[in-house]
Every structure is written in structure tokens, then in C-alpha cells.
Amino acid sequence: MRKIFFIVAVSILSFSGVKANEGMWLPLLIKRLNHVDMQKYGLQLTAEEIYSVNNSSLKDAIVRLGRGFCTGEMISSEGLMLTNHHCGYDAIQENSTPEHNYLADGFWAMSRDKEIHIPGLTVSYLHSMDDVTKAVLDGVTNEMSEQERAGKIRENKGKITKEEGDKFDIQIKSFFEGNEYYIFRYITYSDVRLVGAPPSSIGKFGGDTDNWMWPRHTGDFSMFRVYAGEDNKPAEYSESNQPFKPKHHLPISLNGVKEGDYAMVMGYPGSTDRYLTSYGVKMAVELEQPARVKIRRIKLDIMEEGQAKSEAVRIQYASKHARVSNYWKYFIGQSAQLVKNNVWDKKKKIEDEFVAWSNGDEDRKKLYGNVIPSFEKAHETLEKYVYGDVYLQEAVFGPDIAGFVYGNFGMRAKILPALKEGDAEKIKAAKEEIIESGKDYFKDYNVEIDKNLFAAMMELYYNDVPKEFHPEKLTYYHGKCKGNWKKLADKYFAKSPFTSQAKLEEWIEEVSVKSIESDMMYQLMSDFITTYVQKIIAPKGQAESQMTTAKRLFVDGLRKMNPDRVYAPDANSTMRITYGQVLAYDAKDGVTYKNQTTLAGVMEKDAKTDDVFHEFYIHDRLKKLYEEKDYGPYGEDGVLYVGFLSNNDITGGNSGSPVINGNGELIGCAFDGNWEAMSGDIYFEPNIQRTISVDIRYVLFVVDKYAGAKHLVDEMTLVKGPRKPVKKEIVEPKDVQMIEPQK
């Protein structure tokens, strides 16, 4: 990873201040840390209008989907919620059939009784958050081992949670690698119903080809409604429930966006690793990510071969394919940009500065002097286990049957202990649970695809992972089939009780300890887990403990080394705010990207095909609206804008987050980042990092003019008025200097 020269912003390397577009900030702290700067960029709201416990504020319109896989926002007083199409993809797919193919045709509830309840989908509203660092770290000392420290922290968290009572869903989260802790109180609603989704030809337009890319023309949105009991409080699904009335919903601006406009994103970013060291970057680029890319590409090829055979299978595997594909391309992009953006060099320079600072004082040297050597030593150990770790996650549990068998019959399952105890009541309950789990499992299951996945994944593991991490049963079955895993898979799947609901129910009636323990899939999965625990988890435990200590001290030291810099914590699925501007960018020499795309760009990508699942298929209705320029109130001077760029700092989990202007109005829905800055989760790239969002006017156009669901627009609060001039000049890149790289 040696380079002759690299260019880097002086302000980043010297830590002299934080640019407005960098950082995912806790809303609790914006009044103290960010508000003055936000106003300079055009914010017209007070800090209390963004985050307040006692009064309605923007945070009351932002919801966490599930445990944080996506974000949504309330856009009406009647519980209507907007999020991304890819966030609603599972719900859309699960309710699609060849007869009612909502993936291909879209879905719109023309009345509330037509809205579809989505079991298992929850949304959570943040009530409040507080700093509980002192209470969590009470009694914790630097002399403790990591195990002792973790035990004391668990004990303290338990006390705090107990004192809180059961009024809220409580989470206590670690920040800055265990140097700070905050408590989050949520109110969670489980009656969530699908209201509307465009066809994939709009909501997923561009598919894998355009994923992570700009210019983008994807109408990536879907709509749900949150329901509550008569008291507006959480309630289990019931036809008598009423639409939830949020404390605040976002008004929607029809004014559009211009270069330099204030843009703020609120949501639940999932995970970043901005404090990763050069050793971590090296391991990711050279070992971990290439392995994930290789395995996922093989899985995708197998799925696509099966999906091409029938519409039913295409629907069954749509969500599975999308989940594998999204991060297949992500890992390709992140690896490439970590190298291209010289992230190893940048990290190494920070580490060298840290070493020099820690060695400059005896007390500092005593506390921090071993941090960087600890990282180096820990990674030397951890690199040995990368393939065993990654291949277990990506390959071993690649076929669905592996997870189904281990989930229902593995070490935490109920059926084996019940059978061994001979407890008839427990056996009956366990059988019913397995039969019930089979209904969801088999709905989206194809034997041929799964059989091919199993054969390919076992062969991959056997060939790529060092023999010392091979379970005995893997070696045994490889010998038995003489390396022909396809032949073994054909034989097993032909007789397996785990390939259809009917076979499962027949087999479970006569199930015994012997019938479970003699099953090949059970033997393999059990042996894989045992081997993983004994030969990977246990040996690398000391290195991971060493890494945990080093990370905590490293981040603590960095903040002390640069007392004038306000550091933002890594994302961890808690509510954050990021602010910046609508902004174009220079992608590379001679290539400058504008900050907006239009419906004309959609038409330019037309594949002219009848395949409704082609990445660039365009429905005739959309073409007609374009040809007639029938945009309603959502166009601007005869142009319909589709997407726009801003320099907000987001990551996975932010999908579906609202993009809000300086007046607190919704201007877009964030759904992606850009290819050139895919290293941004590890090192923020201030001059090229961009958020890609769908323009809210395109959302309204699709709902109203394309889908004919104007009743949904009618319940929103639309705002249209004279545009206010941009108060803040557009941020230009800082002066740069040529810096000799580390050799």
C-alpha cells in the first residue's frame, strides 16, 4: 500500500476544527456543540425545535425501524410514514405472489382497510436520551482486566435499567469505544401497515448497476402507517386500532433545492469505524473484504440462475438476493476506495502523531505508550482467523437449510432437551414451534437453489479455509463424496425432511434423538459451531480483549491530544443529526457531477425491454407522463427533479432518513452514498463524500400522478412559497498540501 504522494486536507490531519458536513451528532448535545455552526449554514430552528423532551420537536417525527436497520419519518398527523423502497422491500416481497406481484406492479392502498399489516415490523420513537457515563463506569478502574471491566459495566447497566422501570424500552449504548455511555428511552409500536410502494422499476430503478453510483434516478421510497390503541399508545395488531397521532410530523416543501441550500439528516446510522487503525485497514483490504466479495458473488450467481427459471422463484428470492447483492457491491467499493483514497497512509500518520504525543510525557507514556504496539500484536493474531470467521458467516450459513436446521435443532433449541427428558408437554410445544417456523421458511424456499448453494458453499469452505479450522464432519463427508459435493447434495436433499412443509410435518411426528443426531445437516452445522467456538473464538479471545483495551485508550488519548477538536462518536444505531449543504462534487480529473438529476435522465437509461424486472425497465405510464410533461405541482419550470446530492455524513441505517431544510421541512429521503467515498465509514472524505436522496417532489409525483393515490398527498402538510436566498457561501475544499507517505 505504498504510494509516491497523496493529497489530504490540512484541517483533517491537524485536527484543527470540524467541517460542518463531518460527524453524526447526538441531538441531545447539538445546542452545546453544533447549533451556532448550523445557523451559519442556514438553520432557522432553535435547538429545542430539533430536540426536546417536554415539547414537540423534529425528533418526534423520526422513527427507528426494527432495531435500527432503517429510518422512517412521519409525514402526516394520521400516522403516515415515509421510508425507502429497499427498507420496505421485505414487506413488499412477502406479500407478493405471481397473481399480485407488488414488486413488479407496485402497491397502493386506496382506502385504509386495504392497508396490509406487516407482522414483526416495529417502529420506535425516541422519548429521551441522557448521559449516564458516571453511573455506568462507577467502580470501574484502569487496573481491571477487560473481563472484570465488562462484568462491572453489565452490573451497573442492570441497576440503571431496573431503576428506569418498564415505562420505556431502554437501551444503554457505549460511545467512543467505552469511554462514554448514554441511555435511550423508546416507545415502540408493533401495528405497522404497508400503505404504498412504487413498482421496482421506479423504487429499484438502476438495480445493482446504479447501486452506490451517481448520477442516480431511483425513486427509492415506500409508505407505511403506524397504528395505536384508543389511547394513542402501543397496541398489538387489531382492526379496531386507530392511526397513530405523532407529536410532530414533517411539513413538506415544494420549493425544491439549489446548490448551497442547508440540508440536515436525522436518523439511525448503523455502524461506522472511524477509529479503525492502519492495521485494521490492511486486514480489511487484503483479507476480509475480498473473501466476502468472492463468496457473495458465487451466491448471487446461483440465486440468479434459479430466479431466471420462473416468476414465482424470482419473487421468492428477491429479498434474499437484494440483501446479498447490496453489500457484495459495498465491499467491492469500500476496498477499492480505501486504496484509492490512501486511507492506510492517513491512518498511519495519525498513529505516528499519537505515538509522538504519548511519548512526550512520562505519565502519558505509561498510560498510552503500549496502545499502537498492542494493535499491531492483536492484528497479527486476528489475521490467522479471518477466513474461518468470514467463511462461517458467509458460506456455511449461506444455504437456508443450514440456518433452519441449526436454529431449530442446535444447542439453543428446545426439541432435543425435551426428547432426552421425555417430557411430553415440552416435546409437543417444541414440535409446534418447529412446524410454525417452517411456514415462514418454506414460503420463500426453493430446493434447487438451496441445494446448489449448499454444495458450492461446502466446497468453498473446504478449499479456501485452512485445514486446522475444518470440522471433523466436513472432512468426513468430503471423503465420503470424494470431493463431489454436488452429488452429496443431490442425495441428501432428495430425502431431507427440511425441504418442504409436508415432509417436515410428517417427519416431526415421529422425531427422535437418533433421527436428529444422525441427520447430515445437523451433524455438519453442530460440528461447524463447535469447531468455531473451540478453534476460532477461544484462541482469538485474548487478542480481542487486547484490542478492546487499545481502542478505548486510543480514542481517549486522541481526544486529549487534540483538546480543541470536537470529535463525533461512531454510529451505533442511535439517533444522530448530520448537517451540511446541497452540493455537487468533482469525482475525478475532468469529471464534475451536478447536484440534481431529472426524469429526462431516467428516460436516457431506458433499456427498451418488456422485462419488468430489468434494471432499466420503464413503465409506459411513466413514459407518457414524461412525454406530456404532466408533472402537476411537483415540476419546476417544465422539469421534474428525481434526486439530489448533499454533503451529509450518513451510513447504513440512515436509509429512509429525512433530508430537512433550514425551516424544518422535508425536501428529500436519503437512500445511498457515492462510489468515490465508499471508504467513508472508515475515514471521512470531506471533498467527495455525498449523500444521495430522492427529491420529495418526485415522491409526491409518483404517488399522485403515477399511482393515482392523491388521497395520501392530501393528508400531508405541503409548503410552497418564495425561496429564501442561500445565506451561506458554498463550502470550497480546504487548501491542500503534498505529504510524503509512510513507507
C-alpha positions in Angstrom: 0.0 0.0 0.0 2.9 2.3 -0.6 2.3 5.5 -2.6 4.6 8.1 -4.0 2.4 11.0 -2.9 -1.1 11.6 -1.6 -3.2 14.7 -1.1 -5.1 15.3 2.1 -6.8 18.3 3.6 -4.7 20.1 6.2 -7.6 20.6 8.6 -8.2 16.9 8.8 -4.7 15.9 9.5 -4.0 18.7 12.0 -7.5 18.1 13.7 -7.9 21.9 13.7 -11.7 22.1 13.8 -14.5 20.0 12.3 -16.1 20.7 9.0 -19.9 21.1 9.1 -20.5 18.1 6.9 -18.5 15.7 9.0 -19.9 13.9 12.1 -23.0 12.1 13.2 -24.1 14.1 16.2 -26.3 13.3 19.2 -29.3 15.6 19.2 -29.0 15.9 23.0 -25.7 17.8 22.5 -26.3 20.0 19.4 -27.2 23.1 21.5 -23.8 23.0 23.1 -21.7 21.6 20.2 -23.2 22.4 16.9 -26.1 24.9 16.9 -24.1 28.1 16.2 -22.4 26.4 13.3 -25.7 25.0 11.9 -27.1 28.5 11.9 -24.2 29.8 9.8 -25.2 27.2 7.2 -28.9 28.4 7.1 -30.7 26.7 10.0 -33.7 28.7 11.1 -34.7 26.5 14.0 -33.8 26.6 17.7 -32.0 23.7 19.2 -35.2 22.9 21.2 -37.2 22.7 18.0 -34.9 19.9 16.9 -34.6 18.0 20.2 -36.9 18.5 23.2 -38.3 16.1 25.8 -41.1 18.3 27.0 -42.3 19.9 23.8 -42.8 18.5 20.3 -39.7 18.7 18.1 -38.2 17.2 15.0 -37.0 14.1 16.8 -40.7 13.2 17.4 -41.2 12.7 13.7 -38.2 10.4 13.3 -38.6 6.6 13.8 -36.3 3.7 14.1 -37.4 0.7 12.0 -36.9 -2.6 14.0 -33.7 -2.5 16.0 -32.2 0.1 13.6 -32.0 -1.5 10.1 -33.6 1.7 8.6 -35.1 5.0 9.4 -38.5 6.5 8.7 -40.3 9.8 9.2 -43.8 10.8 10.0 -45.4 12.9 7.2 -48.9 13.3 8.4 -50.9 13.7 11.6 -52.5 10.3 10.8 -49.5 8.1 11.3 -48.3 8.1 7.7 -44.6 7.2 7.5 -42.1 7.5 4.7 -39.0 5.4 4.2 -37.0 3.8 1.4 -38.3 1.3 -1.0 -35.4 -1.0 -0.1 -36.3 -0.6 3.6 -39.8 -1.9 2.8 -38.6 -4.5 0.3 -39.1 -7.5 2.6 -42.7 -6.4 3.4 -43.4 -5.8 -0.3 -41.8 -9.2 -1.3 -43.5 -11.2 1.4 -46.9 -10.0 0.2 -46.2 -10.5 -3.4 -47.4 -13.5 -5.4 -47.4 -14.2 -9.2 -51.1 -13.1 -9.1 -50.5 -9.9 -7.1 -46.9 -9.0 -7.9 -46.3 -5.9 -5.9 -42.6 -5.9 -6.7 -43.4 -5.6 -10.4 -46.6 -3.6 -10.2 -46.4 -1.6 -7.0 -49.0 -1.5 -4.3 -51.3 1.3 -3.2 -54.0 1.1 -0.5 -56.8 3.2 -1.9 -58.5 3.1 1.5 -57.3 2.3 4.9 -59.0 -1.0 5.1 -56.8 -2.1 2.2 -53.5 -1.4 4.1 -51.5 -4.6 4.8 -50.4 -5.4 8.3 -46.7 -6.4 8.4 -46.2 -8.9 11.3 -42.8 -8.4 13.1 -42.2 -4.9 11.8 -41.9 -2.3 14.6 -41.2 1.4 14.7 -39.7 3.1 17.8 -40.0 6.8 18.8 -37.2 8.2 20.9 -38.6 9.7 24.0 -35.3 11.0 25.5 -31.6 10.3 26.0 -29.2 11.1 28.8 -25.5 10.8 29.6 -25.1 8.0 32.1 -21.3 7.6 31.8 -20.7 8.3 35.5 -23.2 5.7 36.7 -22.1 3.0 34.1 -18.4 3.4 35.0 -19.0 3.6 38.7 -16.4 1.4 40.3 -14.5 0.7 37.0 -10.7 1.2 37.2 -7.9 1.0 34.7 -6.4 -1.8 36.7 -9.3 -4.1 35.9 -9.0 -6.7 33.2 -11.4 -6.4 30.3 -13.5 -9.2 31.7 -13.7 -7.6 35.1 -14.5 -4.2 33.5 -17.2 -5.7 31.3 -18.8 -7.5 34.3 -18.9 -4.3 36.4 -20.4 -2.4 33.5 -23.1 -5.0 33.0 -23.9 -4.9 36.7 -24.2 -1.1 36.6 -26.3 -1.1 33.4 -28.6 -3.6 35.1 -29.1 -1.3 38.1 -29.9 1.7 35.8 -32.3 -0.3 33.7 -34.1 -1.6 36.8 -34.4 1.9 38.2 -36.0 3.1 35.0 -38.9 0.7 35.3 -41.0 -0.6 32.4 -42.4 2.6 31.0 -40.0 2.7 28.1 -37.9 0.3 26.0 -34.4 1.0 27.4 -31.1 0.8 25.7 -27.8 1.9 27.2 -25.1 2.3 24.5 -21.4 2.7 24.5 -19.7 5.6 22.8 -16.1 6.4 22.0 -15.1 2.8 22.4 -16.4 2.5 26.0 -15.3 6.0 27.3 -18.9 7.3 27.4 -22.4 5.8 27.8 -25.8 7.2 27.1 -29.3 5.9 27.9 -32.1 5.9 25.2 -35.7 5.6 26.1 -38.0 4.4 23.3 -41.7 3.9 22.8 -42.3 1.0 20.3 -45.3 0.3 18.1 -45.9 -3.0 16.5 -49.0 -2.4 14.4 -47.4 -1.2 11.2 -49.1 -1.5 7.8 -48.0 -1.2 4.2 -49.7 1.7 2.5 -47.9 2.2 -0.7 -44.8 1.3 -2.8 -43.9 2.1 -6.4 -43.0 -0.8 -8.7 -39.4 -1.9 -8.6 -39.0 -0.2 -12.0 -39.2 3.1 -10.0 -38.2 2.1 -6.4 -35.2 0.0 -7.5 -34.5 1.6 -10.9 -30.9 1.1 -11.8 -30.6 -2.1 -9.7 -27.1 -3.3 -9.0 -25.6 -1.3 -11.8 -26.5 2.0 -10.3 -26.2 1.0 -6.7 -23.8 3.4 -4.8 -23.4 5.4 -8.0 -24.2 8.9 -9.2 -25.9 10.2 -11.2 -28.9 8.3 -9.8 -32.5 8.1 -10.9 -34.1 5.9 -8.3 -37.5 6.6 -6.7 -36.4 4.8 -3.6 -39.4 5.2 -1.3 -42.3 3.3 0.3 -45.0 4.3 2.7 -46.4 2.7 5.9 -48.9 3.7 8.5 -48.4 3.3 12.3 -51.4 2.3 14.3 -52.2 2.6 18.0 -54.8 1.8 20.6 -57.6 4.1 21.5 -55.2 6.0 23.9 -52.6 6.5 21.1 -50.3 4.1 23.0 -48.7 0.9 21.6 -51.1 -2.0 21.0 -51.0 -5.4 19.3 -52.5 -5.5 15.9 -56.2 -5.1 15.8 -58.7 -4.0 13.2 -60.1 -1.6 15.8 -56.7 0.2 16.2 -56.6 3.8 15.1 -53.8 5.7 13.1 -51.2 6.9 15.5 -51.1 10.6 16.0 -47.4 11.7 16.3 -46.3 14.6 18.5 -44.8 16.1 15.3 -44.9 15.3 11.6 -42.7 16.9 8.9 -44.2 19.5 6.7 -43.2 19.0 3.0 -41.5 21.7 1.0 -42.5 22.0 -2.7 -39.8 24.7 -3.3 -37.1 22.2 -4.3 -33.3 22.5 -3.7 -30.5 24.6 -5.1 -26.7 24.4 -4.7 -25.7 25.6 -1.3 -29.0 25.0 0.4 -28.9 23.9 4.0 -29.5 20.2 4.3 -29.9 18.2 7.6 -30.4 14.5 8.0 -31.9 12.9 11.1 -31.9 9.2 11.5 -30.4 6.0 12.9 -27.0 5.3 11.3 -26.0 1.8 12.0 -22.2 1.4 12.2 -19.0 3.3 11.3 -15.4 2.5 12.2 -13.8 5.9 12.0 -11.2 5.0 14.7 -10.0 1.9 12.9 -6.3 1.7 12.7 -3.9 1.2 9.7 -3.7 -2.4 10.8 -7.4 -2.8 10.6 -7.5 -1.2 7.1 -4.8 -3.6 5.9 -6.7 -6.6 7.2 -9.9 -5.4 5.6 -8.4 -4.7 2.2 -6.1 -7.7 1.9 -8.1 -10.5 3.6 -11.7 -9.9 4.9 -13.4 -7.9 2.1 -12.0 -9.9 -0.9 -13.3 -13.1 0.9 -16.8 -11.6 1.3 -16.9 -10.4 -2.2 -15.9 -13.8 -3.6 -18.4 -15.8 -1.6 -21.3 -13.4 -2.2 -20.7 -13.3 -6.0 -21.0 -17.1 -6.1 -24.2 -17.0 -4.0 -25.7 -14.3 -6.3 -24.9 -16.4 -9.5 -26.7 -19.4 -8.0 -29.7 -17.4 -7.0 -29.9 -15.6 -10.3 -29.7 -18.9 -12.2 -32.7 -20.2 -10.2 -34.7 -17.0 -10.4 -34.5 -16.9 -14.1 -36.5 -20.1 -14.3 -39.8 -18.7 -13.0 -41.6 -15.6 -11.8 -42.5 -17.4 -8.6 -38.9 -18.1 -7.7 -37.9 -14.6 -8.7 -40.3 -13.3 -6.2 -39.3 -15.8 -3.5 -35.6 -14.8 -3.7 -36.0 -11.1 -4.4 -35.3 -10.0 -0.8 -32.5 -12.6 -0.3 -30.8 -11.6 -3.5 -31.1 -7.9 -2.6 -29.5 -8.4 0.8 -26.6 -10.3 -0.6 -26.1 -8.0 -3.5 -26.1 -4.7 -1.7 -23.1 -5.5 0.5 -21.4 -7.5 -2.3 -21.0 -4.2 -4.2 -20.4 -2.3 -1.0 -17.3 -4.4 -0.1 -16.0 -4.1 -3.6 -16.4 -0.3 -3.5 -15.0 0.1 0.0 -11.9 -2.0 -0.7 -11.2 0.0 -3.9 -11.7 3.4 -2.3 -9.7 2.6 0.9 -6.7 2.1 -1.5 -7.6 4.9 -3.9 -8.1 7.4 -1.1 -4.9 6.5 0.6 -6.7 5.7 3.9 -3.8 3.5 5.2 -1.4 6.4 4.9 -3.8 8.8 6.6 -4.4 6.3 9.5 -0.6 5.7 9.8 0.1 9.4 10.1 -2.5 9.8 12.9 -0.9 6.8 14.7 2.6 8.3 14.4 1.3 11.6 15.8 -0.3 9.7 18.7 3.0 7.8 19.4 4.9 11.1 19.4 2.4 12.7 21.7 2.2 9.8 24.2 6.0 9.6 24.4 6.3 13.3 25.1 5.3 12.9 28.7 6.1 10.1 31.2 2.5 9.9 32.6 1.1 9.7 29.1 3.7 7.2 28.0 2.7 5.0 31.0 -1.0 5.1 30.0 -0.9 5.2 26.2 2.6 4.1 25.2 1.6 0.5 24.5 -1.5 1.3 22.5 -0.2 1.2 19.0 2.1 -1.9 19.6 -1.0 -3.6 21.1 -2.9 -3.0 17.9 -0.1 -4.5 15.8 0.3 -7.5 18.0 -3.5 -8.1 18.2 -3.9 -8.0 14.4 -1.0 -10.4 13.9 -3.1 -12.9 15.8 -6.5 -12.0 14.4 -5.4 -12.3 10.8 -5.0 -16.0 11.3 -8.7 -16.4 11.9 -10.2 -14.1 9.2 -11.1 -16.8 6.7 -12.5 -19.1 9.3 -14.6 -16.3 10.7 -15.8 -14.9 7.4 -16.5 -18.2 5.7 -18.6 -19.4 8.6 -20.8 -16.3 8.4 -21.0 -16.0 4.6 -20.6 -19.6 3.3 -21.5 -22.1 6.0 -24.8 -20.3 6.7 -25.3 -19.3 3.1 -27.9 -22.0 2.3 -31.2 -21.5 4.1 -31.3 -25.1 5.2 -28.2 -24.6 7.4 -29.8 -21.9 9.5 -33.2 -23.6 9.7 -31.7 -26.9 11.0 -29.3 -25.3 13.4 -31.9 -22.8 14.6 -34.5 -25.4 15.3 -32.2 -28.3 16.5 -29.0 -26.7 17.6 -27.6 -26.0 21.1 -30.3 -23.4 22.0 -33.2 -25.3 20.5 -35.8 -26.9 22.7 -36.6 -30.1 21.0 -33.5 -32.2 21.8 -33.5 -31.5 25.6 -37.3 -32.2 25.7 -36.8 -35.5 23.9 -33.9 -36.5 26.2 -36.0 -35.6 29.3 -39.0 -37.5 27.9 -41.3 -34.5 28.8 -44.4 -35.0 26.6 -45.7 -31.5 27.2 -42.3 -29.9 26.2 -42.0 -32.2 23.2 -45.4 -31.2 22.0 -44.7 -27.4 22.4 -41.3 -27.8 20.7 -42.8 -29.6 17.7 -45.5 -27.0 17.3 -42.8 -24.3 17.3 -40.8 -26.0 14.6 -43.9 -26.6 12.4 -44.8 -22.9 12.8 -41.3 -21.7 11.9 -41.4 -23.9 8.8 -44.4 -21.9 7.4 -42.3 -18.7 7.0 -39.2 -20.7 6.0 -40.8 -22.6 3.2 -42.8 -19.7 1.8 -39.6 -18.3 0.2 -37.7 -21.5 -0.2 -36.5 -23.2 -3.4 -34.9 -26.7 -3.1 -32.9 -26.4 -6.3 -31.3 -23.1 -5.3 -30.6 -24.1 -1.8 -29.1 -27.5 -2.8 -26.7 -25.7 -5.2 -25.8 -23.2 -2.6 -25.1 -25.9 -0.1 -22.8 -27.8 -2.5 -20.9 -24.6 -3.6 -20.5 -23.3 -0.1 -19.2 -26.5 1.4 -16.7 -26.8 -1.4 -15.6 -23.2 -0.9 -15.0 -23.7 2.8 -13.1 -26.9 2.3 -10.8 -25.4 -0.4 -10.3 -21.9 1.0 -10.2 -22.2 4.8 -7.0 -23.6 6.4 -7.4 -27.3 7.4 -6.9 -26.5 11.0 -10.4 -25.0 11.0 -12.1 -27.9 9.3 -14.7 -29.7 11.4 -14.3 -33.4 11.5 -17.6 -33.9 9.8 -16.6 -31.7 6.9 -13.6 -33.8 6.4 -15.7 -37.0 6.8 -18.3 -36.0 4.3 -15.8 -34.7 1.8 -14.1 -38.1 1.9 -17.4 -39.9 1.6 -18.4 -38.0 -1.5 -14.8 -37.9 -2.9 -15.0 -34.1 -3.2 -18.2 -34.2 -5.2 -20.3 -32.0 -3.0 -22.9 -31.7 -5.8 -23.5 -35.4 -5.8 -23.8 -35.5 -2.0 -26.2 -32.6 -2.0 -28.4 -34.3 -4.6 -28.6 -37.4 -2.4 -29.3 -35.6 0.8 -31.8 -33.1 -0.4 -33.8 -35.9 -2.1 -34.5 -37.4 1.3 -34.2 -34.5 3.7 -37.3 -33.6 5.8 -36.2 -29.9 5.6 -37.2 -29.3 2.0 -40.9 -28.9 2.3 -43.6 -28.2 4.9 -45.3 -31.5 4.3 -42.1 -33.5 4.7 -41.2 -31.6 7.9 -44.6 -32.2 9.5 -44.6 -35.9 8.6 -41.0 -36.3 10.0 -41.6 -34.3 13.2 -44.4 -36.6 14.2 -42.0 -39.5 14.7 -38.9 -37.4 15.6 -36.4 -38.9 18.0 -33.0 -38.0 19.3 -31.5 -40.5 16.9 -33.3 -39.1 13.8 -32.0 -35.6 14.6 -28.4 -36.5 15.6 -28.0 -38.8 12.6 -29.1 -36.1 10.1 -26.1 -34.9 7.9 -27.1 -31.3 8.1 -27.4 -31.3 11.8 -24.1 -33.1 12.2 -22.3 -30.6 9.9 -23.8 -27.5 11.5 -23.2 -28.7 15.0 -19.6 -29.6 14.2 -19.0 -26.2 12.5 -20.2 -24.3 15.5 -18.2 -26.5 17.9 -15.1 -26.0 15.8 -15.7 -22.3 15.5 -16.0 -21.9 19.3 -13.0 -24.0 20.1 -10.6 -23.2 17.4 -11.5 -19.6 16.5 -13.5 -17.8 19.2 -11.4 -19.1 22.1 -7.9 -18.6 20.7 -8.6 -15.1 19.4 -10.2 -14.0 22.7 -7.1 -12.7 24.2 -6.3 -10.7 21.1 -9.8 -9.2 21.0 -9.5 -8.3 24.7 -6.2 -6.6 23.9 -7.8 -4.8 21.0 -10.7 -3.6 23.2 -8.3 -2.1 25.7 -6.2 -0.5 23.0 -9.3 1.0 21.2 -10.6 2.6 24.4 -7.2 4.1 25.3 -6.6 5.2 21.7 -9.8 7.2 21.4 -9.4 8.6 24.9 -5.8 9.7 24.0 -6.8 11.2 20.7 -9.4 13.4 22.3 -6.9 14.6 24.9 -4.2 15.0 22.3 -6.5 17.4 20.3 -8.5 19.2 23.0 -9.7 21.9 20.6 -11.3 19.3 18.3 -14.9 18.2 18.9 -15.0 14.5 17.9 -18.1 12.8 16.8 -18.8 9.3 18.0 -19.0 6.3 15.7 -22.5 5.4 14.5 -24.2 2.7 16.7 -27.9 2.7 15.6 -28.8 5.6 17.9 -30.4 8.9 16.6 -28.0 11.3 15.1 -28.0 14.6 13.2 -25.7 15.5 10.4 -25.8 18.8 8.6 -24.3 20.4 5.5 -25.3 21.6 2.1 -26.8 20.6 -1.2 -23.6 20.3 -3.1 -22.1 19.0 -6.4 -18.6 17.4 -6.4 -15.6 16.8 -8.6 -15.4 13.0 -9.0 -12.0 12.9 -10.7 -10.0 14.9 -13.2 -12.3 16.3 -15.8 -15.5 14.9 -14.2 -17.8 17.2 -12.2 -21.2 15.9 -11.1 -24.1 18.2 -10.8 -26.2 18.1 -7.7 -29.5 17.1 -9.2 -30.9 14.5 -11.7 -34.2 14.7 -13.6 -36.8 12.5 -15.2 -35.1 13.1 -18.5 -32.2 11.1 -17.1 -34.5 8.2 -16.3 -35.6 8.1 -20.0 -32.0 8.2 -21.2 -31.4 5.0 -19.3 -34.4 3.2 -20.9 -33.4 -0.4 -21.7 -36.4 -0.6 -24.1 -37.4 -4.1 -22.8 -40.6 -5.8 -21.8 -38.9 -7.4 -18.8 -40.4 -5.6 -15.8 -37.5 -6.7 -13.6 -34.8 -5.4 -15.9 -32.7 -2.8 -14.0 -33.7 -0.1 -16.5 -37.2 -1.0 -17.4 -39.6 2.0 -17.6 -43.3 1.6 -17.5 -45.3 3.1 -20.3 -47.4 5.1 -17.9 -44.2 6.9 -16.7 -43.1 7.5 -20.3 -46.5 9.0 -21.1 -46.3 11.4 -18.1 -42.8 12.4 -19.2 -43.8 13.0 -22.8 -46.8 15.1 -21.8 -44.7 16.9 -19.1 -47.7 16.1 -16.8 -45.9 16.8 -13.5 -48.6 18.6 -11.7 -47.4 21.0 -8.9 -44.2 18.9 -8.5 -42.3 20.1 -11.6 -40.2 23.2 -11.8 -40.1 25.2 -15.0 -41.1 22.1 -17.0 -38.5 19.9 -15.3 -39.2 17.1 -12.8 -36.3 16.5 -10.5 -35.6 13.0 -9.3 -32.6 13.0 -6.9 -30.1 15.3 -5.4 -26.7 15.4 -3.6 -25.7 16.8 -0.2 -22.5 16.6 1.8 -24.2 15.0 4.8 -22.4 12.2 6.7 -24.6 9.1 6.7 -24.2 5.3 6.6 -26.3 2.1 6.6 -29.3 2.5 8.9 -29.8 6.1 7.7 -31.7 4.6 4.7 -35.0 6.3 4.7 -33.9 9.2 6.8 -35.5 12.6 6.1 -33.4 15.4 4.5 -34.7 18.6 6.1 -34.2 22.2 5.1 -33.4 25.1 7.4 -37.0 25.6 8.2 -37.6 22.1 9.4 -39.4 21.0 6.2 -38.9 17.7 4.3 -37.0 18.1 1.0 -35.9 14.5 0.4 -35.4 11.0 1.5 -31.8 9.7 1.9 -31.0 6.3 0.4 -27.4 6.0 -0.6 -23.8 7.2 -0.6 -21.5 7.7 -3.6 -18.9 5.3 -5.0 -15.9 7.6 -4.8 -16.3 7.9 -1.0 -17.2 4.3 0.0 -14.2 4.3 2.3 -16.1 7.0 4.3 -17.3 4.7 7.0 -13.7 4.3 8.0 -12.3 7.7 7.0 -14.5 10.6 6.2 -13.6 12.2 2.8 -14.7 15.9 3.1 -14.3 16.9 -0.5 -16.1 14.0 -2.2 -18.4 12.3 0.3 -22.0 12.8 -0.6 -25.5 11.6 0.4 -27.8 10.6 -2.4 -31.5 11.4 -1.8 -34.7 11.1 -3.7 -36.3 14.6 -4.2 -39.6 14.7 -2.2 -41.3 16.2 -5.2 -40.6 13.1 -7.2 -42.1 11.0 -4.4 -45.2 13.1 -4.5 -45.4 13.0 -8.3 -45.2 9.1 -8.2 -47.9 8.9 -5.5 -50.2 11.4 -7.1 -49.7 11.4 -10.9 -48.3 7.9 -11.5 -50.2 5.9 -8.9 -53.4 8.0 -8.6 -53.1 7.9 -4.8 -53.7 11.6 -4.3 -55.6 10.9 -1.1 -52.2 10.2 0.5 -50.8 13.6 -0.6 -54.0 15.3 0.7 -53.2 14.2 4.3 -49.7 15.7 4.2 -48.8 19.3 5.1 -47.4 20.9 1.9 -45.5 24.1 2.0 -44.9 26.4 -1.0 -43.5 29.9 -1.0 -40.8 32.2 -2.2 -37.4 30.7 -1.9 -35.1 32.4 0.6 -31.7 33.2 -0.6 -28.8 30.9 0.4 -27.2 32.7 3.3 -24.0 30.7 3.5 -21.5 30.5 0.7 -20.8 27.1 -0.7 -18.0 25.4 1.1 -14.9 25.1 -1.0 -12.2 22.4 -0.4 -9.6 23.5 2.0 -6.0 24.2 0.9 -4.1 21.0 0.3 -0.5 20.1 0.6 1.6 17.3 -0.7 2.7 15.0 2.1 5.3 12.3 1.9 3.7 8.9 2.6 4.7 6.5 5.3 7.0 3.8 3.8 
